Amino acid sequence: MNIRVETRNPREGVAVIGLGGEVDVYTSPRLKQEILDLLNGGTSKLVVDLSGVEYLDSTGLGVLIGGLKRARERDGDLKLICDNLRILRIFEITGLTKIFDIYRSEAEALEKL
């Protein structure tokens, strides 16, 4: 039950949330709160970096989907960075690659915001 959440703002109105560890039923509330705090604070363009994530369950996917929906309601967006083939496979199997823009690097994700 460990998750590491590190947020930084590379430019005005944009936040990069770096995750590490496991994103599951026990740790997802921490990620959800971080996303809500950023959105409520006026940051509507989010990049979630899943590079350090070792495990992601359906609860974590739900938090990401909810974050995307809330960001778009504020005329923003939520992009993902994922270079872990095992985690990327989860998005492919669930069909979420059609919903999320997933990039291999932070520079690429930020360019598309």
N, C-alpha and C positions, 0 to 999 in steps of 0.2 A: 504494500500500500504506500508507494512512494511516487511523488510527482515533483518535478522541478518546473517552476513557472517564472520566467524572466522576461520582463517587458521593457522595451525601449522605444524611443520615438526618433527614427532616423530623419524625419522631416515633419513639418507642421501638418497636423491632422491625420497622421499615419502612425500606427503602432505595430511593432513586430513582437509577437508573443512566442518566445522560445520555450518549447516543452521538452522535458526529459523524463524518462521512467515509464510509468504505466498510467494510461488514461482509462479508468474503469469506473464501475459503479461507486467505488469509495473515493476516488480522487477527482472525478468529473465536476463535482460541485465547486472545487477550487478554480477550475478553468472557466466554468460558467460565470462565476462571480467576477473574475478578471475581465471577461468579455463585457459583462453588464456594466462594470465600473467604467471601462473605457468608453463604451457607447453613451452612457449617461453623462460622462464628462465631456462629450462633444467630439470624440474621435470616432469617425464613422468608417474609416478605411483601415482594415485590419489584415495582417498577414500572420498566419499561425504556422510556425516552423515545427514540423513533426519529425525532423531529422534525428532527434535524440529519443524518440518514443520507441519503446521496446514492445509495448502491448497496447492495443486499442480495442475496446469492446463496443457493443451497441449503444451503451449509455454515452460513451465519448462521442460516437458518431452523432447521436441526438443533440448533444451540446453544440457541436460544430454546425449542424443544420440549423438549429435555433439561432446561433450567432450570425449565420449568413442571412437568415430571414430578417432578424432585427437590424442588421447593418443596412440591408437593402431598403428597409422601411424608412431609414434615415438618409436615403440617397447615397449610401456608401457601398462597401463591398467587403468580402472576406475571401482572401486567397490563401491557398495552402502551399507549403513547401514540403516535399516528401521525396527523399532519395532512397528510402528503405523499401526494397521490392516486396517484402512481406506485408508491410503496412499498406503500400500502394495496392497490393492485390485485394485487400479488404474493400477498398473503394471501387475497384473494378468489379468484384463479385456482386456487390450491392447495387451497382449501377450508379453510384454517386459520382463517378467521373463525368457524368453528363450534367451534374449540378454544380460541382466545384471546379474551379480553375486550379490545377495542380502543377507546380513548377519544381524544377530541380535545384534552383538556387534562389537566394534572397534577391539578388540583383535583378533576375528575370521577373520575379513576382512584383517587386517594387516598380519596375518599368511599366508593367501592365496596369497598375493602379492609376 
